[in-house]
Structure formats: structure tokens, C-alpha cells
Amino acid sequence: MFSMTYLLTAVLGGLGLTANAAAQATPPGMHYAWQVLDIDTAQCLTQARQALESQGLEPMQNDATSVAGRSETVTAMFVCIENPADITTVMVVVASDSDEQALALREALKLAF
């Protein structure tokens, strides 16, 4: 099983948000949420794609367990980790230069999912 620290590091690295702290004066607003659902990974990814599209985010990444989208000001990524018996943990991570924008998008994606 993945540790949450490893998963967040992988997600942030995948989004290109890991940077030298000295090179960036203020960190981006980054927020995440997760839940456990009675669906499989394929269903999770389909719902995640639809949620990203509903918020007008341009697809930028899609693999076996995650999907991401972005606009000029925000990046969002869903990660779907299937547990035994078609139970899936889904996590959404949203990053933006605006903390308020990141929070608002996270909540909109949760509703759209």
C-alpha cells in the first residue's frame, strides 16, 4: 500500500510542482481531498475525467491510475487506487497561485465527481 507522503510526492512531482524553495517566493495554493468509494479504477477514472471536463480543464495527463487537467491558472489531478473487492480510494489534488481559486476548484471537482 502506498503511504500518503509517497503518494503526495508522486502527485506533486507529476504536476511539476516540486521546485527549489529558494527559486519560488510564495508556494502555490495546494489542496487535496480523498474518499473511499464502491467503484473500480476504470469507473473512478471515467468520473474524474468528467469532473475535470465539467470545470473546463484541458486534459494534460492520463495513465492507469490517474488523470489530470489544467487551465492557465490551475492544475488538478485525480488519483484512483483500487483496493480489494472493487473498493477504490480516490484523491483529488488542486494547485494554483491563488489559494482561494484552488479551494474553490477542489470543492467544484468534488461536487462534479
N, C-alpha and C positions, 0 to 999 in steps of 0.2 A: 504494500500500500504506500502511496506517495505521502510524504509529510507535507503539511500545509506550507512550510517555509520553502521547500524544494519546488512545490507547485507554483507559488507566487513568484519565485525567482525565475522559473522557466517561462511563465506568462509574461513577466516584465521584460525579460530578455527577448522573447518573441515579438513583443511590441516595440522593441528598440528603445525602451525607457531606462535601461541601466546605463548610467553615464558617470563620468568623473564628477564628484561633488563640487570640486573647485571650478569646473567649467560651467556650472549652472548655478546662478544666484538663488533662484527660488525653485523648489521642486514642483512638479505638476500636481494638480489635484488628482488623487487616485483613490477610487473607492471600489469595494467588492462586496458581493453577497453570494450566498450559496444556499442550496436546499437539496433535499433528497426526494426523488420522485419515483413513482412506479412506472417507469418507461425504460426502453433500452436506449443505447447510444445513438442509433440511427434516428429515432424519434426525437431525442434531445437535440441533435444537430439540425434537424429539419425545423423544429420550433425556434431554435436560436437564429437560424438564417432568416426566418420570417420576422422575428423580433428586430433584427438589425435592419432589414429592409423597411420595416414599418417606421423606423426613425430616420430614413434617408441616408443611411451609412453605406459607403461604397465598399463592396467586398474586397478584402486585401489578403486574406489567408484562409485556407480551408484544408484540414487534414483529417485523420481518422478519429480524433477526439476533440477537435476544437475548430472554431470558426471565428473570424474577426472582421471588423469593418471600421471605416474611418471617414471623417469629414476633414475639412481644413483645420478644425479646432479641437477635435476629439477623436479618440481611438477606443474601441470596445472589443472585448474578446469573451466568448463563452467557451468554457472547458467542460466536457462531459466525461465523467469517469464511471463506467459501469461496474457495479458490484454484482455479486451472485444474484440469480433469480430476477433478472430484469429490473433491478433497482439501480438508479443512476444518481450520482451526486453531480449537480450542475453548479458551476460557479461563473459569475459574470464579473469582469474587471473593466472599469472605465477610467480613462485618464484624459486630462485636459489641463491646459494652462489655467483654466478657471475652475476653482473648487466648486462653485455653485453650479456651473454647467455640468461638471462630472457627476455631482449628486443628482441633478435633475434627470440626466440621461440614464443613470443607473435605475432610478425609480420608473422611468418610462419603459425601459427594457424589461424590468421585472413584470410590469403590467402586461406588456405585449407578449411575453413568453407564455 
